[in-house]
Amino acid sequence: MPPLSLPSKARNFRTNKKLNNSCLIQKILNLSSHGYLKQAFNYLNILTRKGIRLDNKTVAFLIQQCANSGSREDGKWIHLHLKTTGWKHPTTFLANHLISMYGKCGDHIEARKVFDKMTNRNLYSWNNMLSGYAKLGMIKAAKRLFDKMPEKDVVSWNTMVIGHTQVGYFNEALKFYREFRRLSIGINEYSFAGVVTACVKSRDFSLTGQVHCQVFVAGFLSNIVLSSSIVDAYAKCGKMSEARRLFDAMRVRDVLTWTTLVSGYSRCGDMVSARELFEAMPEKNPVSWTALVAGYSHCGMRIQALELFAKMMKLQVQPDQFTFSSCLSACAGIASLKHGKQIHALLVNAGFRPNTIVLSSLIDMYSKCGSLEVARRVFDTAYNKHDVVLWNTMLSALAQHGMGDEAIEMFFEVVKFGVKPNRITFVGLLNACSHSGLVQEGLSFFETMTSSYDVLPDQEHYACIIDLLGRAGRFSEVLVQIKKMPCEPDDHIWNALLGVCRIHGNVELGRMAAELLIELDPQSPAAYLLLSSIYGVLGMWENVEKVRQLMNERHVRKEQAVSWLEIEHKMLPYFGCNKLNTLEKDGHTILQLLADQTKDDDLLHDNKR
């Protein structure tokens, strides 16, 4: 008997139905791959009503798209869809994807629920959960899971080394690294990632050298990321010759590698080498420019910083928040309100929403340029005041202007706002009390900073107290405070003492402070000059001459004083005797180049910022 066959209409209907379902699934895949997850998932309801269940690979692809976009809600929706379509206990393959997705979306609770419900876990399942904890900084939970693992591979150990490094537990990271290397289970490039990062952050030269040797022996020095990180580690340790030697040996260098070395030279104050390397770069990005601008500003070469920034603007290189912060610091250093306003106007015109560092730089610039009112306006209009750095900057600005009562009032605002004061907060507060003669208030804050705010006093705090008491002429209490110090006094202390001795003409104590300061730093001219000034005020000219002779014998040179004058929109250094240098670039002063970008010099005031 011949086999029964379906009528042609029934066969066509079944074929068309399959085609429609395939088209629907393809539409879901297309929409999700282009980021339209919600629109794609709307079609899943149609599949559910038709009783159609997607295959493992398709579901895994959708879960991966949720992970890539960081969309936890969409990921949970897919998880729910699995449960409603008969996948209440998903396969190990799908469960691993769900754990990874929840981990990337920051939901460790849901990830752990999936992990705990798995009937069959493989090594990938354990590593997935471990990686999720490590990325979220939950290093204790990661350690507990790691200890329970029935099997560990190179990925497991790498995760623990990197995880401990990321949260700043460098010693623990090194312990894991050493134990891992002793097991001889194989290594890869990522095996060195955590320990190299530890070298960069800890600035340990000996450790960096050892890791450099191990990377070389393992044959991974050709990895540009590892090599660049080791260059950065050497630079952070201040070992620029080692950093340059490795840099020169690299066959392939990217813009990050070049920028790392430029930044290293800048931090060490070698701006000649930094500039030479910068000019030799085959490719520059905004970070490269910013590294050099920041270097000039940090080294006190403020005009060069502004010149470079002007060139950057002329070449239409997009500055970032760090660029603006460095330039504002340069303006603060030369007290150029005109330039500072221009850069603020650029910031506004560029549409930047300034971060805390830029806002702090703006406050500092306006304060040091004498515009405390505008500095306060910038502070008041800040959208996020939960960062203590912002409060510290404003507090310091009030201190600089001798507004002690206002500084104290702001301190209580900090506490009321729920921001925890730190050591810098108390440095600013104690300075404010010192400059305003608020002796009892300052002593009270010094006594309560540890008991009420868990801030231990350091050399800088003691220097503030010595300045506070010394300005009030209470030298017996100054000596008591120095004796009470838990550590040996450093240059902060003796500089503060020398300064108040000069104010009150306390020759004996001033001489003692000067001698101790000279012993700490024989080549620093400050101690010699302050001691000479004390003798000069008292008319002890023979002693003034002796100090000068000692400076000559030790080849200590006083740095030439420089004042900055703004003449016809040009910032000019004044060295005395009418020696003026015009700083022009391609026929334009810095101010003119900045003005080309922002025509409205008073934009700040027009916008009430």
C-alpha positions as CSV (number, residue, x, y, z in Angstrom):
1,M,0.0,0.0,0.0
2,P,1.5,3.3,-1.0
3,P,2.3,5.8,1.8
4,L,-0.2,8.4,2.6
5,S,0.7,11.9,1.5
6,L,-0.6,15.3,2.6
7,P,-2.8,17.2,0.2
8,S,-0.8,19.9,-1.6
9,K,-2.7,22.8,0.3
10,A,-1.7,21.3,3.7
11,R,1.9,20.9,2.6
12,N,2.0,24.5,1.3
13,F,0.4,25.8,4.6
14,R,3.1,24.0,6.7
15,T,5.9,25.3,4.4
16,N,4.6,28.9,4.6
17,K,4.2,28.6,8.4
18,K,7.9,27.5,8.7
19,L,9.0,30.4,6.5
20,N,7.0,32.9,8.5
21,N,8.5,31.6,11.8
22,S,12.0,31.7,10.3
23,C,11.4,35.3,9.1
24,L,10.2,36.3,12.5
25,I,13.2,34.8,14.2
26,Q,15.5,36.5,11.7
27,K,13.8,39.8,12.4
28,I,14.4,39.4,16.1
29,L,18.1,38.7,15.5
30,N,18.5,41.7,13.1
31,L,16.8,44.1,15.5
32,S,18.8,42.9,18.5
33,S,22.1,42.9,16.6
34,H,21.5,46.6,15.8
35,G,20.8,47.5,19.5
36,Y,17.0,47.6,19.2
37,L,16.5,45.1,22.0
38,K,13.1,46.2,23.2
39,Q,11.6,46.1,19.7
40,A,13.2,42.7,19.1
41,F,11.8,41.3,22.3
42,N,8.3,42.4,21.5
43,Y,8.3,39.7,18.8
44,L,9.1,37.0,21.4
45,N,5.6,37.2,22.7
46,I,4.3,36.1,19.3
47,L,6.7,33.1,19.4
48,T,5.5,32.3,22.9
49,R,1.8,32.3,21.8
50,K,2.6,30.1,18.9
51,G,4.4,27.7,21.2
52,I,7.7,28.1,19.4
53,R,10.9,27.8,21.5
54,L,14.2,29.3,20.2
55,D,17.3,27.1,20.0
56,N,20.2,27.4,22.5
57,K,22.5,29.4,20.1
58,T,19.8,32.0,19.3
59,V,18.9,32.5,23.0
60,A,22.6,32.7,23.9
61,F,23.1,35.4,21.2
62,L,20.2,37.5,22.6
63,I,21.6,37.2,26.2
64,Q,25.0,38.2,24.9
65,Q,23.5,41.3,23.2
66,C,22.0,42.3,26.6
67,A,25.4,41.8,28.2
68,N,27.2,43.9,25.6
69,S,24.7,46.8,26.0
70,G,24.7,46.5,29.8
71,S,20.9,46.2,29.8
72,R,20.0,44.3,32.9
73,E,16.2,44.8,32.5
74,D,16.3,43.3,28.9
75,G,18.4,40.5,30.2
76,K,15.9,39.7,33.0
77,W,13.2,39.7,30.4
78,I,15.0,37.1,28.3
79,H,15.6,35.1,31.5
80,L,11.8,35.2,32.2
81,H,11.1,34.2,28.6
82,L,13.2,31.1,29.1
83,K,11.3,30.2,32.2
84,T,7.9,30.6,30.5
85,T,9.0,28.5,27.5
86,G,10.1,25.5,29.5
87,W,13.6,26.5,30.3
88,K,13.1,26.7,34.1
89,H,16.4,24.9,34.5
90,P,18.5,26.1,31.5
91,T,21.3,24.1,30.2
92,T,24.8,24.7,31.4
93,F,25.6,26.5,28.2
94,L,22.7,29.0,28.7
95,A,23.3,29.3,32.5
96,N,26.9,30.4,31.8
97,H,25.6,33.1,29.5
98,L,23.1,34.3,32.0
99,I,25.8,34.5,34.8
100,S,28.1,36.4,32.4
101,M,25.3,38.8,31.5
102,Y,24.2,39.5,35.1
103,G,27.9,40.0,36.0
104,K,28.5,42.5,33.3
105,C,25.3,44.4,34.3
106,G,26.4,44.5,37.9
107,D,23.8,42.2,39.4
108,H,25.8,39.7,41.4
109,I,22.7,38.5,43.3
110,E,20.8,37.2,40.2
111,A,24.1,35.8,38.8
112,R,24.6,33.8,42.0
113,K,21.0,32.6,41.9
114,V,21.6,31.2,38.5
115,F,24.9,29.7,39.6
116,D,23.4,28.0,42.7
117,K,20.5,26.5,40.7
118,M,22.8,24.9,38.2
119,T,22.7,21.1,38.3
120,N,25.9,20.7,36.2
121,R,28.7,23.3,36.6
122,N,31.8,23.3,34.5
123,L,35.1,25.2,35.0
124,Y,33.7,28.0,32.8
125,S,30.7,28.4,35.2
126,W,33.0,28.9,38.2
127,N,35.3,31.3,36.3
128,N,32.3,33.3,35.1
129,M,31.0,33.8,38.6
130,L,34.5,34.5,39.9
131,S,35.1,37.1,37.2
132,G,31.7,38.8,38.1
133,Y,32.7,39.2,41.7
134,A,36.2,40.5,40.8
135,K,34.9,43.1,38.3
136,L,32.4,44.4,41.0
137,G,35.3,44.7,43.5
138,M,33.7,42.0,45.7
139,I,37.1,40.5,46.4
140,K,36.2,38.7,49.6
141,A,33.3,36.9,47.9
142,A,35.6,36.1,45.0
143,K,38.1,34.6,47.5
144,R,35.5,32.4,49.1
145,L,34.3,31.1,45.7
146,F,37.9,30.6,44.6
147,D,38.6,28.4,47.7
148,K,35.6,26.2,46.9
149,M,36.5,25.6,43.2
150,P,37.1,21.9,42.5
151,E,39.4,22.8,39.7
152,K,41.4,26.0,38.8
153,D,43.1,27.0,35.6
154,V,45.2,29.9,34.4
155,V,42.0,32.1,34.0
156,S,41.0,31.5,37.7
157,W,44.4,32.6,39.0
158,N,44.7,35.5,36.6
159,T,41.2,36.7,37.8
160,M,42.4,36.7,41.4
161,V,45.6,38.5,40.7
162,I,43.8,41.2,38.6
163,G,40.9,41.5,41.1
164,H,43.1,42.1,44.1
165,T,45.2,44.7,42.2
166,Q,42.1,46.6,41.1
167,V,40.9,47.1,44.7
168,G,44.4,48.1,45.8
169,Y,45.4,44.9,47.6
170,F,48.9,44.7,46.0
171,N,50.5,42.4,48.6
172,E,47.7,39.9,48.3
173,A,47.9,40.1,44.5
174,L,51.6,39.4,44.6
175,K,51.0,36.4,46.9
176,F,48.5,34.9,44.4
177,Y,50.9,35.6,41.5
178,R,53.8,33.9,43.3
179,E,51.7,30.9,44.2
180,F,50.3,30.7,40.7
181,R,53.8,30.7,39.1
182,R,55.0,27.9,41.4
183,L,52.2,25.7,40.2
184,S,53.5,25.7,36.6
185,I,50.1,25.3,35.0
186,G,51.0,27.6,32.1
187,I,50.8,31.4,31.7
188,N,49.5,33.9,29.1
189,E,49.7,37.6,28.5
190,Y,46.9,38.2,31.1
191,S,49.0,36.4,33.8
192,F,51.2,39.5,33.9
193,A,48.4,42.1,33.6
194,G,47.6,42.3,37.3
195,V,51.1,42.3,38.6
196,V,52.2,45.0,36.0
197,T,49.3,47.1,37.2
198,A,50.5,46.6,40.8
199,C,53.9,47.9,39.7
200,V,52.3,51.0,38.1
201,K,50.2,51.8,41.2
202,S,52.6,50.9,43.9
203,R,55.6,52.6,42.2
204,D,57.9,49.9,43.3
205,F,61.1,50.0,41.2
206,S,62.5,46.7,42.4
207,L,59.2,44.9,41.7
208,T,59.0,46.5,38.3
209,G,62.5,45.3,37.4
210,Q,61.6,41.7,38.4
211,V,58.4,41.7,36.4
212,H,60.1,43.2,33.4
213,C,62.6,40.3,33.5
214,Q,59.9,37.7,33.8
215,V,57.8,39.2,30.9
216,F,61.0,39.2,28.8
217,V,61.9,35.5,29.7
218,A,58.3,34.4,29.0
219,G,58.4,36.0,25.6
220,F,55.6,38.4,26.0
221,L,57.6,41.7,25.8
222,S,56.3,42.1,22.2
223,N,52.8,42.6,23.7
224,I,52.4,46.4,23.3
225,V,50.0,46.7,26.2
226,L,52.4,45.0,28.6
227,S,55.5,46.8,27.4
228,S,53.7,50.2,27.6
229,S,52.6,49.4,31.1
230,I,56.1,48.6,32.2
231,V,57.3,51.8,30.6
232,D,54.6,53.6,32.7
233,A,55.7,51.7,35.8
234,Y,59.4,52.8,35.4
235,A,58.2,56.4,34.7
236,K,56.0,56.4,37.8
237,C,59.1,55.3,39.8
238,G,61.0,58.2,38.4
239,K,63.4,55.9,36.5
240,M,63.3,57.6,33.2
241,S,66.5,56.1,31.8
242,E,65.0,52.5,32.3
243,A,61.7,53.7,30.8
244,R,63.5,55.2,27.8
245,R,65.6,52.1,27.3
246,L,62.6,49.9,27.1
247,F,60.7,52.4,24.9
248,D,63.6,52.5,22.4
249,A,63.8,48.7,22.3
250,M,60.1,48.4,21.4
251,R,59.6,47.5,17.7
252,V,56.0,48.7,17.7
253,R,54.8,51.7,19.6
254,D,51.3,53.2,19.6
255,V,50.2,56.7,20.6
256,L,49.6,55.5,24.2
257,T,53.2,54.4,24.5
258,W,54.6,57.7,23.3
259,T,52.2,59.6,25.5
260,T,53.2,57.5,28.5
261,L,56.8,58.5,28.1
262,V,56.0,62.2,27.5
263,S,53.9,62.2,30.7
264,G,56.7,60.5,32.6
265,Y,59.3,63.1,31.6
266,S,56.7,65.8,32.4
267,R,56.2,64.4,35.9
268,C,59.9,64.3,36.5
269,G,60.2,68.0,35.4
270,D,62.4,67.2,32.4
271,M,60.3,69.4,30.0
272,V,63.1,69.5,27.4
273,S,63.0,65.8,26.9
274,A,59.2,65.8,27.1
275,R,58.9,68.4,24.4
276,E,61.5,66.7,22.1
277,L,59.6,63.4,22.4
278,F,56.3,65.1,21.8
279,E,57.5,66.8,18.6
280,A,58.9,63.4,17.4
281,M,55.6,61.7,17.8
282,P,54.3,60.3,14.5
283,E,50.7,60.7,15.8
284,K,49.3,62.8,18.5
285,N,45.9,62.8,20.3
286,P,44.3,65.1,22.8
287,V,45.8,63.1,25.7
288,S,49.3,63.7,24.3
289,W,48.8,67.4,24.1
290,T,47.3,67.5,27.6
291,A,50.3,65.5,29.0
292,L,52.6,68.2,27.9
293,V,50.4,71.1,28.9
294,A,50.0,69.6,32.3
295,G,53.7,69.1,32.6
296,Y,54.5,72.8,31.8
297,S,51.8,73.9,34.3
298,H,53.1,71.5,37.0
299,C,56.7,72.6,36.6
300,G,55.8,76.3,36.9
301,M,56.3,77.0,33.2
302,R,52.8,78.6,33.0
303,I,53.3,80.7,29.9
304,Q,54.6,77.7,27.9
305,A,51.6,75.8,29.1
306,L,49.2,78.5,27.8
307,E,51.3,78.9,24.5
308,L,50.9,75.2,23.9
309,F,47.2,75.3,24.7
310,A,46.8,78.2,22.2
311,K,48.6,76.1,19.5
312,M,46.3,73.2,20.4
313,M,43.3,75.5,19.8
314,K,44.7,76.8,16.6
315,L,45.1,73.2,15.2
316,Q,41.6,72.4,16.4
317,V,42.7,69.6,18.7
318,Q,39.8,68.9,21.1
319,P,40.8,69.6,24.7
320,D,39.4,67.5,27.5
321,Q,38.7,68.2,31.2
322,F,42.3,67.6,32.2
323,T,43.5,70.1,29.6
324,F,41.2,72.8,30.9
325,S,42.2,72.1,34.5
326,S,45.9,72.4,33.7
327,C,45.4,75.6,31.9
328,L,43.3,77.1,34.7
329,S,46.1,76.1,37.1
330,A,48.6,77.9,34.9
331,C,46.4,81.1,34.9
332,A,46.1,80.8,38.7
333,G,50.0,80.6,38.9
334,I,50.5,83.9,37.0
335,A,47.3,85.5,38.5
336,S,46.0,86.2,35.0
337,L,42.2,86.8,35.4
338,K,42.0,87.8,31.7
339,H,43.3,84.4,30.5
340,G,41.3,82.5,33.1
341,K,38.1,84.1,31.9
342,Q,38.9,83.3,28.3
343,I,39.5,79.7,29.1
344,H,36.3,79.6,31.2
345,A,34.5,81.0,28.2
346,L,36.0,78.3,26.0
347,L,34.8,75.7,28.4
348,V,31.3,77.1,28.2
349,N,31.3,77.4,24.4
350,A,32.6,73.9,24.0
351,G,29.5,72.6,25.8
352,F,31.6,70.8,28.5
353,R,29.9,69.9,31.7
354,P,32.9,70.4,33.9
355,N,33.8,67.7,36.4
356,T,34.9,68.3,40.0
357,I,38.5,68.8,39.1
358,V,37.7,71.5,36.5
359,L,35.3,73.2,38.9
360,S,37.9,73.1,41.6
361,S,40.5,74.6,39.2
362,L,38.0,77.4,38.3
363,I,37.4,78.2,41.9
364,D,41.2,78.2,42.6
365,M,41.9,80.4,39.6
366,Y,39.3,83.1,40.4
367,S,40.4,83.1,44.0
368,K,44.1,83.5,43.3
369,C,43.2,86.2,40.7
370,G,41.4,88.2,43.4
371,S,37.8,87.4,42.3
372,L,36.6,85.5,45.4
373,E,33.0,86.5,44.6
374,V,33.1,84.8,41.2
375,A,34.8,81.8,42.8
376,R,31.9,81.5,45.2
377,R,29.5,81.8,42.4
378,V,31.1,78.9,40.5
379,F,31.0,76.8,43.7
380,D,27.3,77.7,44.4
381,T,26.2,76.7,40.9
382,A,28.1,73.3,41.0
383,Y,25.6,70.5,40.2
384,N,27.3,67.9,42.4
385,K,28.6,68.9,45.8
386,H,29.2,65.4,47.2
387,D,32.9,65.4,46.4
388,V,35.0,66.8,49.3
389,V,37.6,68.1,46.8
390,L,35.1,70.9,45.8
391,W,34.6,72.0,49.4
392,N,38.3,71.8,50.2
393,T,39.1,74.2,47.3
394,M,36.5,76.7,48.3
395,L,37.6,76.4,52.0
396,S,41.2,77.1,50.9
397,A,40.1,80.1,48.8
398,L,38.4,81.6,51.9
399,A,41.6,81.0,53.9
400,Q,43.7,82.7,51.3
401,H,41.5,85.8,51.6
402,G,41.7,85.8,55.4
403,M,38.0,85.0,55.8
404,G,38.3,82.7,58.8
405,D,34.7,83.0,60.1
406,E,33.3,82.2,56.6
407,A,35.7,79.2,56.4
408,I,34.5,77.9,59.7
409,E,30.9,78.4,58.6
410,M,31.6,76.5,55.4
411,F,33.2,73.6,57.4
412,F,30.0,73.1,59.3
413,E,28.1,73.2,55.9
414,V,30.4,70.4,54.8
415,V,29.4,68.3,57.8
416,K,25.7,69.2,57.4
417,F,25.8,68.3,53.7
418,G,26.9,64.8,54.7
419,V,30.4,65.0,53.1
420,K,33.2,63.5,55.3
421,P,36.1,66.0,55.9
422,N,39.6,64.7,55.1
423,R,43.1,65.8,55.9
424,I,43.0,68.5,53.2
425,T,39.8,70.0,54.7
426,F,41.5,70.5,58.0
427,V,44.7,72.0,56.4
428,G,42.5,74.6,54.8
429,L,40.5,75.2,58.0
430,L,43.5,75.6,60.2
431,N,45.1,77.9,57.7
432,A,42.0,80.0,57.7
433,C,42.0,80.3,61.4
434,S,45.7,81.2,61.4
435,H,45.4,83.9,58.8
436,S,42.4,85.4,60.7
437,G,43.9,85.2,64.2
438,L,41.3,82.7,65.4
439,V,43.6,80.9,67.7
440,Q,41.2,79.2,70.1
441,E,39.0,78.1,67.2
442,G,42.0,76.6,65.4
443,L,43.2,74.8,68.5
444,S,39.7,73.4,69.1
445,F,39.5,72.0,65.5
446,F,43.0,70.5,65.8
447,E,41.9,68.7,69.0
448,T,38.7,67.3,67.6
449,M,39.9,66.4,64.1
450,T,40.9,62.9,65.3
451,S,38.3,62.2,67.9
452,S,35.3,63.5,65.9
453,Y,36.4,63.0,62.3
454,D,39.0,60.2,62.3
455,V,41.7,62.4,60.7
456,L,45.2,61.8,62.2
457,P,47.3,65.0,62.2
458,D,50.4,65.0,60.0
459,Q,53.4,67.3,59.4
460,E,51.2,69.8,57.5
461,H,48.6,70.0,60.2
462,Y,51.3,70.6,62.8
463,A,52.9,73.3,60.6
464,C,49.5,75.1,60.5
465,I,49.3,74.9,64.3
466,I,52.8,76.3,64.7
467,D,51.9,79.1,62.3
468,L,48.7,79.8,64.2
469,L,50.4,80.0,67.6
470,G,53.5,81.7,66.2
471,R,51.5,84.5,64.6
472,A,49.9,85.1,68.0
473,G,53.4,85.3,69.6
474,R,52.8,82.2,71.7
475,F,56.2,80.7,71.2
476,S,56.3,78.6,74.4
477,E,53.2,76.7,73.1
478,V,54.8,76.4,69.7
479,L,57.7,74.5,71.4
480,V,55.3,72.3,73.3
481,Q,53.5,71.3,70.1
482,I,56.8,70.5,68.4
483,K,57.8,68.2,71.3
484,K,54.4,66.5,71.2
485,M,54.7,65.5,67.6
486,P,54.7,61.7,67.1
487,C,57.3,62.0,64.3
488,E,60.4,63.9,63.6
489,P,59.7,67.5,62.3
490,D,60.3,68.0,58.6
491,D,60.8,71.1,56.4
492,H,57.1,72.0,56.8
493,I,57.6,72.6,60.5
494,W,60.8,74.5,60.3
495,N,59.6,76.7,57.5
496,A,56.5,77.6,59.5
497,L,58.5,78.3,62.6
498,L,61.0,80.4,60.6
499,G,58.2,82.4,59.0
500,V,56.6,83.4,62.4
501,C,60.1,84.1,63.9
502,R,60.6,86.6,61.1
503,I,57.3,88.3,61.8
504,H,58.1,88.7,65.5
505,G,61.9,89.1,65.3
506,N,62.6,86.0,67.4
507,V,66.3,85.7,66.4
508,E,67.3,82.8,68.6
509,L,64.4,80.5,67.7
510,G,64.6,81.7,64.1
511,R,68.3,80.8,63.9
512,M,67.6,77.3,65.3
513,A,64.8,76.7,62.8
514,A,67.0,78.0,59.9
515,E,69.9,75.8,60.9
516,L,67.7,72.7,61.1
517,L,66.1,73.6,57.7
518,I,69.5,74.1,56.1
519,E,70.6,70.7,57.5
520,L,67.5,69.1,55.8
521,D,68.0,70.9,52.5
522,P,71.4,72.7,52.2
523,Q,70.7,73.9,48.6
524,S,67.3,75.5,49.3
525,P,67.6,79.3,49.4
526,A,64.5,79.8,51.5
527,A,66.1,79.2,54.9
528,Y,69.1,81.4,54.2
529,L,66.9,84.3,52.9
530,L,64.5,84.1,55.8
531,L,67.3,84.1,58.3
532,S,69.0,87.0,56.5
533,S,65.6,88.9,56.6
534,I,65.4,88.3,60.4
535,Y,68.8,89.8,60.9
536,G,68.0,92.7,58.6
537,V,64.8,93.6,60.5
538,L,66.9,93.8,63.7
539,G,69.7,95.8,62.0
540,M,72.2,93.0,62.5
541,W,74.0,93.6,59.2
542,E,77.2,91.7,60.0
543,N,75.1,88.6,60.4
544,V,73.3,89.3,57.1
545,E,76.7,89.4,55.4
546,K,77.7,86.1,57.1
547,V,74.6,84.4,55.7
548,R,75.3,85.7,52.2
549,Q,78.9,84.4,52.4
550,L,77.7,81.0,53.5
551,M,75.3,81.0,50.5
552,N,78.2,81.8,48.2
553,E,80.4,79.1,49.7
554,R,77.7,76.5,49.2
555,H,76.8,77.9,45.7
556,V,73.2,78.5,46.8
557,R,71.5,80.9,44.3
558,K,68.4,82.9,44.9
559,E,65.9,82.3,42.1
560,Q,65.2,85.5,40.1
561,A,61.8,87.0,41.1
562,V,59.4,87.4,38.2
563,S,56.2,89.4,38.1
564,W,53.6,89.2,35.3
565,L,52.3,92.3,33.6
566,E,49.5,92.4,31.1
567,I,50.2,95.1,28.5
568,E,48.0,95.6,25.4
569,H,46.5,92.1,25.8
570,K,50.0,90.5,26.2
571,M,51.2,88.6,29.2
572,L,54.8,89.8,29.8
573,P,57.3,88.7,32.5
574,Y,58.8,91.6,34.3
575,F,62.3,91.0,35.8
576,G,63.0,94.5,36.9
577,C,65.0,97.2,35.0
578,N,62.3,97.2,32.3
579,K,63.4,93.8,30.9
580,L,60.3,92.7,29.1
581,N,60.0,89.6,26.9
582,T,57.1,89.6,24.4
583,L,55.8,86.0,24.2
584,E,54.3,85.8,20.7
585,K,53.6,82.8,18.5
586,D,53.1,83.2,14.8
587,G,52.2,86.9,15.3
588,H,49.5,86.1,17.9
589,T,49.7,86.4,21.6
590,I,48.1,83.7,23.7
591,L,45.2,85.9,24.6
592,Q,44.5,86.8,20.9
593,L,44.6,83.1,19.9
594,L,42.1,82.3,22.7
595,A,40.0,85.3,21.7
596,D,39.8,83.9,18.2
597,Q,37.9,81.0,19.7
598,T,35.7,83.1,22.1
599,K,34.8,86.6,20.9
600,D,32.9,87.5,24.1
601,D,35.4,88.2,26.8
602,D,32.6,88.7,29.4
603,L,30.7,85.5,28.5
604,L,31.2,84.4,32.1
605,H,29.3,87.3,33.5
606,D,26.7,87.3,30.8
607,N,25.8,83.7,31.6
608,K,25.9,84.5,35.3
609,R,28.2,81.5,35.9
